Amino acid sequence: MADSSPRSAPADRPGRGIVAAGIVAALFLLAAIAAIHSGRSLERAQDDQNTYHLPAIRNFQRQWPHLDFSDYPSATTPAYHVIMAAVGRSLGAGTPALRILGALFTGGLLATLAMAAARRGGMAAGVALGLPMVCSIYVFSSGAWLLPDNAGWWGVLGVLLIALRTRVDAWTFAGGGLLLLLLVLTRQIHLWAAAPLCAAAWLGAGTPAGAMAADAPAGRARRMLAMLVAILPSVAVLGWLFHLWHGTVPPQQQSLVGGGNAAAPAAALAVAGMFGVFYAGFLPSGALSKPGGPRRWAVAGAVLGAFAGAVPLTTYDFPAGRYSGIWNLVLHVPTILNRSPLIITLAGLGGATVALWLAALPRRDRAVCAVAAGAFLVAQSAAHNAFQRYYEPFILIIAAVTVVRFPPPRARWALLGPLLLAVLLGSLTVWTMVGK
């Protein structure tokens, strides 16, 4: 789904993408099957599987084919559970077999990501940029246990790749609208992905170099109207489900869903700050040393990120949804006025990272990615829990999709960054599973 350009043409070979996709997906599937057969568990993933998602799957299996969506044990929309129920019923699969079949969603996500990166950056880049996703404890656990998260991230990736195409055509509207519908039927919070599709429609086609082609206002209006029609089914289906549930989640789960969380943007930017350094080699050579644009973008991003980290309360607080992941680090650093200097610093670094990534992108790609990032942060702010597992996969996806779009030259050691990140994330995953 990634488009070609003169800059990326030498690397835009389908064979390279297929090889990279196969390597990354195979590594995950082998590790996931080994984890399933080992009997070891990741407590959070297994608890979520056994408490929410497996009961929802079994519930739909018992009801088949007369499914009742008015109430079931998961807080997410039901597409993943319905698919797994259909597969499990037709094959008579037990839980281990269901987990292996469910891992195919993650295999598809990883293969798509590696292929998209390889088509622009080459096979080595596709593998290197896909490995942090393979090794992430949040991606791995959602793939090896019966959780719908990675099915949702696969849809998010697909929508982003459609929005980033240089062409705006029937595939943008029909394919984008259909994929968005499947996405929100898997996880309702991902309705935010309509925003980059709308941005793509508004901006119109791009030039091969990534600039925005000249366009008349009437053309923008027609495309926006067409995109609004394309996303209308997604909005209508969610509206129907919310009416059916009398809330944004099924009744069984409504007591577990609180209000929004103002610390979500700070937490997401802090994760981006931690990871951003590993992708620094992809930035155009001398991006920060040159006076002017990139440096100003970095400073502005750092200020905005630090501000996002300083305004909300950022102490470790279980009832307030600020626990696990990055919040565990907050426990070891003194706080000031119920604000964590660690979160403020990392959010500032994350703001600078995001700004530099946006500054390095061609104008059209920059606009689409900026809209996507903004919509993602707004959506996450509506959730009660500010969990790293809600942000880490998106950051790894957006990094892989964008850094291969930066203009050359990149540092010779650029690929070492994501490879080192993969080693660190993989070590954390293994230690969590076998080292405790």
C-alpha positions, 0 to 999 in steps of 0.5 A: 500500500505504500507508494513509490517515488523517485527517492525510494524507487531503488528500494521499492521492490516487492520481493524485498518486502515479501522477504522482510515480511516473512522474516519478521512474521515468522520470528513472532509466530515461532516465539508465540507458539513456543510461549503457548506450548511452554505453559508460561504466562504474562500475568496481565495478558492471561488475566485479560484473556481469561476474564474478558476476551475468552469468555466473550469468544465462548459466549458468541460460540454458544449463541451462534448464529444468533449473536446478541451484541447487547451485552458480553464480557469484553469492553471492546467492540465485538469483531475480533471475538466474533471471528475467533468464535466462528473459527473456534466453532468450525474447527472445534479448537480448544484454547491453545489452538485458538491462541495460535490462530489468534496469533495470525492477526499479529503475524499479519500486522508485522508482515504488513509493517515490515513490507511497507518499510522494506518497500521504501527503505530496503529489506534490511530496514524492513526487518530492523524496523519490524523487530521492535514490534516483535519484541515489545512485551505489549505487542507480543503478549497481545499476539500470544494470548487472546487479545484484540489489540493487535487486530486493531493495530493492524487496522490502524496501520492499514488506514495510515498506509492508505492515507499516506498514498500519493494518489487519492482515488476510489481505493482511498475512499472505498478501501479506507472507509471499509478498513475504518469500519472493520477497525472500529468494529474491533476497537471503538477507540480507533475511530480517531483513524478517520482523521488521517483519512479526512486529511488525505482527502482534503490535501489531495494527491501528492507529487512523487517527491512528497509535496502537495499538488496544486488543487482547487477549493472545489476539488477539496470540497468534493473529496471531503464530502466523499470521505465523509460519506465513506466514514459514515458507516463507521460512525453509524455502527458505533452509534448503534452499538452505543445506543444498544449498550446505553454507553460506550462499552457493554453494560457488564464493563461500564463500572470499570470505565471511568472518565478521561485522563489528562496525563495521557498525552504526557505519557504517550510523549514520554514513551516517544521520548524514550524510543526516539533516540533509537531512530535518530540515525534516520534523520537527515544528516546535520538536521540539528546542527543547521540553524533554522527550521529543524532546530526551531521545530525541535525547540518548539516541540520540546516546549510543548511536550514539557508543557503537556507533561507539567500541566496534569498530575503525573504521580503514580496513582492506581485509582487515577489510571497512572500505573504500570509501564512507564509509571513504574519508573515514576515511583523511583524519582521524587515528585514536585507538586504532584508532578513527576520531573521524569515525565516532564523531561521525557515528554519534552524529549518526546515533543522534540522527537515528534517535531523533528520527525514531522520536520523531516517528512515531505509536506503532505506526509507531514500533514497526514502524520501530524493529524494522525498523531493529534487525533490519537492523543485526543482519543487516548485522553478520553480513556481513563487509564494512561497505560504504556501498552496503549501508546507503545505499539502506535509509536513503533508503527509510526516510527517504522512508517515515517523514518523510511520516508525521510530524505537521504542521507541517513547515518550508516549506523541508522539500522543499529538503533531499532535493532538495539531497541529490539534487543532491549524490548526483547530482554524485558519481555523474556525477563518478564516471562521467565526471569521473575 
